[in-house]
Amino acid sequence: MIQAQQTRPFDLVVALRLVRPAGTLLAIGEELAASASQVHAALRRLDAAGLLKVDSRATNRRALLEFLGSGVRFAYPAQRGPLRDGVPTAYSAPPLNASVDALDVVVWPAPGHPQAVRGFSVTPLYRRAPLLIERSPETYRLLTVVDAVRLGDPRIRPHARAALEQLLEQKPE
């Protein structure tokens, strides 16, 4: 019997990273603070889910946008937690912080991080997400927009979907 490959939260981080040209598994792993074997396993699951282009390490942007815009908040919901020090995410981070006027701040818990601010905590899609702000700024930016969708606020969701469309339509360098 063939066992189904279920997509995991880290797989979406890899898919977001693969919006840009891929590089080696080792290089992607170092950028995402993960092992090459974790990246390889994520690639297998992304391929099975149809989130990669056929025979490629490139993201199927249309499929990814469809999943992120409509399904991610149900598959991996996020909720505001207690006040903590951490890295800004969702509508508290670029690019959404320029277009969304929010009274509160949302963060991935990361006490001691040089760019930490005080805000309501949100569990990131993977535990090393706060490192992306330095290691992979493009992936960080995309993941923060995904968090805005995950939080499910109907006032912010349209801004987040528009930002995702814009970021995913940009041509890689």
C-alpha positions in Angstrom: 0.0 0.0 0.0 1.3 3.5 -0.9 1.5 5.8 2.0 0.2 9.4 1.5 2.8 12.2 1.9 1.3 14.9 4.1 2.6 18.4 3.7 4.2 19.8 6.8 4.5 23.4 7.9 8.3 23.4 7.2 7.5 22.4 3.6 5.7 25.7 3.0 8.9 27.5 4.2 10.9 25.5 1.6 8.3 26.3 -1.1 8.5 30.0 -0.3 12.3 29.8 -0.4 12.1 28.1 -3.8 10.4 31.1 -5.3 14.0 32.2 -6.0 16.5 30.0 -7.8 17.2 26.9 -5.8 20.9 26.2 -5.3 22.1 23.0 -3.6 20.2 21.2 -0.8 23.0 22.0 1.5 22.9 25.8 0.7 19.1 25.9 1.1 19.4 24.0 4.4 22.0 26.4 5.7 19.9 29.4 4.7 16.8 28.0 6.4 18.8 26.7 9.4 17.8 23.1 8.5 19.6 20.0 7.3 19.9 19.0 3.7 17.9 15.8 4.5 15.1 17.9 5.9 15.0 20.0 2.7 15.1 16.9 0.6 12.2 15.4 2.5 10.2 18.6 2.1 10.9 18.6 -1.7 9.4 15.1 -1.9 6.3 16.1 -0.1 6.0 19.4 -2.1 6.3 17.5 -5.3 3.6 15.0 -4.2 1.3 17.9 -3.3 1.8 19.5 -6.7 3.5 22.6 -5.2 6.7 22.2 -7.4 7.0 22.5 -11.1 7.4 19.1 -12.8 11.0 17.7 -12.6 12.2 20.9 -11.0 13.2 22.5 -7.7 11.1 25.6 -8.5 7.8 26.5 -6.9 4.6 26.1 -8.8 3.6 29.6 -8.0 0.0 29.3 -9.1 -0.6 26.2 -7.0 1.2 27.7 -4.0 -0.8 31.0 -4.2 -4.0 29.0 -4.4 -3.1 27.0 -1.3 -1.8 30.0 0.7 -4.7 32.2 -0.2 -7.4 29.7 0.6 -6.1 26.7 2.6 -3.2 27.7 4.8 -5.4 29.3 7.5 -7.4 26.0 7.8 -4.4 23.6 7.6 -2.1 25.6 9.9 -4.1 28.2 11.8 -2.5 30.7 14.0 -3.7 32.4 17.1 -2.4 35.4 19.1 -0.7 34.3 22.3 0.6 36.1 25.3 2.9 39.2 25.1 6.5 38.2 24.4 9.6 39.6 22.9 10.2 38.5 19.3 10.6 39.1 15.6 7.7 41.0 14.0 5.4 39.0 11.7 2.1 39.2 9.9 0.9 42.8 9.6 3.6 44.0 12.0 6.4 43.3 9.4 7.2 44.4 5.9 5.5 44.6 3.5 2.1 44.7 5.3 3.1 47.1 8.0 3.1 49.8 5.4 -0.5 49.2 4.3 -2.2 47.9 7.5 -2.8 50.3 10.4 -2.8 48.0 13.4 -2.8 48.9 17.1 -1.1 45.7 18.2 2.1 44.0 17.2 2.4 40.3 16.4 5.8 38.5 16.9 7.4 35.1 16.6 8.8 34.6 20.1 12.6 35.2 20.0 13.8 36.7 23.3 17.3 38.2 23.0 17.0 38.6 19.2 18.7 41.9 18.1 15.5 43.0 16.3 13.1 41.8 19.0 10.1 43.9 19.9 7.3 43.3 22.4 4.0 41.9 20.9 1.5 39.2 20.9 3.1 35.9 20.2 2.3 33.7 17.2 3.8 30.2 16.8 5.7 30.2 13.5 5.4 27.5 10.9 8.8 26.3 12.0 10.7 27.0 15.1 13.8 28.6 13.5 11.7 31.2 11.5 13.1 34.2 13.5 16.5 33.4 11.9 15.1 34.1 8.5 15.2 37.9 9.0 19.0 37.7 8.5 19.5 34.5 6.7 16.8 34.7 4.0 15.1 38.1 4.0 12.9 37.3 1.0 11.7 34.1 2.6 11.1 36.1 5.8 9.0 38.6 4.0 6.8 35.9 2.3 6.4 34.0 5.5 5.2 37.0 7.5 2.5 37.6 4.8 1.5 34.0 5.1 1.1 34.5 8.9 -1.3 37.4 8.2 -3.4 34.9 6.2 -3.1 32.3 9.0 -4.3 34.7 11.6 -7.6 34.9 9.7 -8.5 38.5 10.4 -11.1 39.4 7.6 -9.9 43.0 7.6 -6.3 42.1 6.9 -6.7 39.0 4.7 -7.3 40.9 1.5 -4.2 42.9 2.0 -2.2 39.7 2.7 -3.6 38.0 -0.4 -2.7 41.0 -2.6 0.8 41.1 -1.1 1.3 37.4 -1.8 0.2 37.8 -5.4 2.6 40.6 -5.9 5.5 38.9 -4.2 5.0 35.6 -6.0 4.6 37.2 -9.4 8.0 39.0 -9.1 10.5 37.3 -11.4 13.6 35.8 -9.7 16.9 37.5 -10.1 
